[in-house]
Amino acid sequence: MSAAPKQSFSDTEITDLCAIAGIMIPASAAYAVPAADDATIMADVVASVGPDFDAVCDALGELSGLAGGSFAALDSARRSL
């Protein structure tokens, strides 16, 4: 019997996804909006991945490989390279 397909992100994947989102969409004081790594926004993103789940997991895995571990664990200077 094969294992059930993975249906949720690991804590590390969520942390890395938050780090990426925060870099891509920073907070704006001018528009009074939070960054994309805001907890409410990320909860919606994680819940809305749907059919793209496997592709997102693959991308996070590639990023983790390039980072030599968790992308979010890198300092800000290394994240921007």
N, C-alpha and C positions, 0 to 999 in steps of 0.2 A: 504494500500500500504506500503510495507516495504522500509526502507531507502536503498539508494545505498551503496554498500560495500565501505569501506574505501580504498582509493587508494594512499594516500600519508602519509608520516610520519609527526607527529607533530614536532614543533620546539624543544620540550623537547626530543623527541625520537632521532632526528638528533643530538642534543647536546650530549646525552648519547652514541649514536653510535660512534660519533667522539672520545669521551673520551676512549671508549673501544678499538677502532682501534689504537689510539695513544699509548696505553699501550701494545697492542699485537705486534705492528710493529713500534718501535721507529725510529727516524731519524738516519742515519749513516753518520758521517763525513768521515769515511774511504771509503765509496762507493759513497759519495756525493749524497745521496738520502734523500728525506723528509720522515717524519713519515707518517703513514697511515691516520692521522687526518688532513693532508694537504687539503686545500679547494678543489683543483682540483681533488685529489684522492677521497675525500668523495663525491663530486658531481657525480663522475662516479659510486661509490658504491651504492649510493642512487638510481640512475637511472637504475642500473643493477640488483636490487634485484629480480624483476620479480615474478616468481611463489613462491619464498620463502618469499614474503612479510608478509604473515600471521604468519609464523613461527618466523620471525625476530621480528615482533611486539609482539608476545607472549613472546619471550625471553627478550625483553626490558621491558615488563611489569613485568615479574618475577624479573628482576634485580632491577627495581624501587621499587618493594615491599620489597625486601631484604634490599635496601638502605634506606628505609623509605622516599622515594621521588626521586628526580633526582640523578642518579649516578654521573653525572658530577658535581653536587653541593658539593659532598663530597670532603674533603681535600685529598691530595695525599696519606697520611698515611692510611686513611680509605678505599681508593679505592683498596689498595693492600692486604687487609685482606682476 
